[in-house]
């Protein structure tokens, strides 16, 4: 049974930081590309960051320089370190595992940036 369990979301003031975690099980974690997506109210879901099985990372322009994605294959966990948060970062953040035709989604964690 594949599981992706996100944690670490919450309410933070503009300029603050949060660290999201996604614990994975039920598949060979190290061979999958791991991504974070987000969806804000009334907007389409968008890719935020990806770390490939090779370790290569990519970021959307909107978060580049502020967010850092990382993975720990020994713990089957992917992280998203978010700094200098802005109100427009408010969204539900989803962990996604992808390899070939297989794609798995977590249930999401809410991040709210507000004063």
Buried (B, 14 or more C-beta within 10 A) or exposed (E): EEBBBBBBBEEBEEEBEBBBBBBBEEBEBEEBBBBBBBBBEEEEBEBBBBBBBEEEEBBBEEBEEBBBBBBEBEEBBBBBBBBEBEEEBBBBBBBBBBBEEEEBBBEBBEBBBEE
